[in-house]
Structure formats: structure tokens, C-alpha cells
Amino acid sequence: MNKKITFLQGDIMFPLIAGQRAAIQSNGETILTSRVAAIREVREDRIIIETQNTVYIVAPVYSEEIASYMLPSIAVV
């Protein structure tokens, strides 16, 4: 199944817990995701989480390198 990939400039509001929804603050709005299926990557410059429906790439600051993840290069199993 191909999941939608969404890049957001923002921050994760609460600790990520597999099986729970994530809250992402972006552009002055809070986005609640569907349940987190996997926490793919946690780095200082980005966090990648996979939910039931979407792969979210969340970065505090926009960069071309991080935005390049928007290309369909992320394998979702």
C-alpha cells in the first residue's frame, strides 16, 4: 500500500508513542494524526513517523535536503 507523504515545517507537541495519535504544531495550527504505526527516524533536524494513512516528515526548519524526502523514495512496507 502506498501511503501519502506529507512534509511539515513544525514541531511534535508531545512524546511520540506507537499506537497513539501524534500532535504536530505547524503554521500556527495543531494537526492530530491517525495512530502512529512506526517511528521511522528521530534526528535533530527531522522526525519521520508513519501513521495508519500517512508518512509525516516533520522538521523545525525548512531545508532542500529535508524537502527532497517528498520524492517517492521512501519505501513504506
C-alpha positions in Angstrom: 0.0 0.0 0.0 1.4 3.4 -1.0 0.9 5.9 1.8 0.8 9.7 1.3 4.0 11.5 2.2 3.5 14.9 4.0 6.3 17.3 4.8 5.5 19.8 7.6 7.7 22.6 9.0 6.9 22.4 12.7 7.3 20.5 15.9 5.9 17.4 17.6 3.9 18.6 20.6 4.1 15.6 22.9 6.2 12.5 23.2 5.6 10.0 20.3 4.0 6.7 21.3 3.4 4.0 18.9 -0.4 3.2 18.8 -1.3 6.8 19.9 -2.1 9.8 17.8 0.7 12.4 17.3 0.1 16.2 17.7 2.1 18.3 15.3 2.3 22.1 15.6 2.7 23.7 12.1 1.9 27.2 10.8 0.0 28.1 13.9 -2.2 25.0 13.7 -2.2 21.7 15.6 -2.6 18.6 13.4 -3.7 15.4 15.0 -2.6 12.3 13.1 -4.2 8.9 12.9 -2.5 6.3 15.2 1.3 6.1 14.9 2.3 2.8 13.4 6.1 3.4 13.4 8.6 6.0 14.4 10.9 5.8 11.5 13.6 8.4 12.3 14.4 10.8 15.1 17.1 13.4 14.4 17.8 16.9 15.5 16.8 18.2 12.1 13.7 16.0 11.4 11.4 13.3 12.7 9.7 10.8 10.4 6.7 8.9 11.6 4.4 6.6 9.8 0.7 6.5 10.7 -2.1 4.3 9.5 -2.6 6.6 6.5 0.5 8.8 6.0 4.2 9.2 6.4 4.9 12.5 8.1 8.3 14.3 7.8 8.4 17.0 10.5 11.3 19.5 10.6 11.6 22.6 12.7 13.3 24.5 9.8 12.7 24.1 6.1 15.7 22.8 4.0 16.0 21.5 0.5 17.6 18.2 1.8 14.6 17.5 4.0 12.1 18.5 1.4 13.8 16.1 -1.0 12.1 13.3 1.1 8.9 14.4 -0.6 10.0 12.5 -3.6 8.6 8.9 -3.7 11.9 7.5 -2.4 10.6 6.4 1.0 9.8 2.7 0.9 6.7 2.0 3.0 6.1 -1.6 3.8 
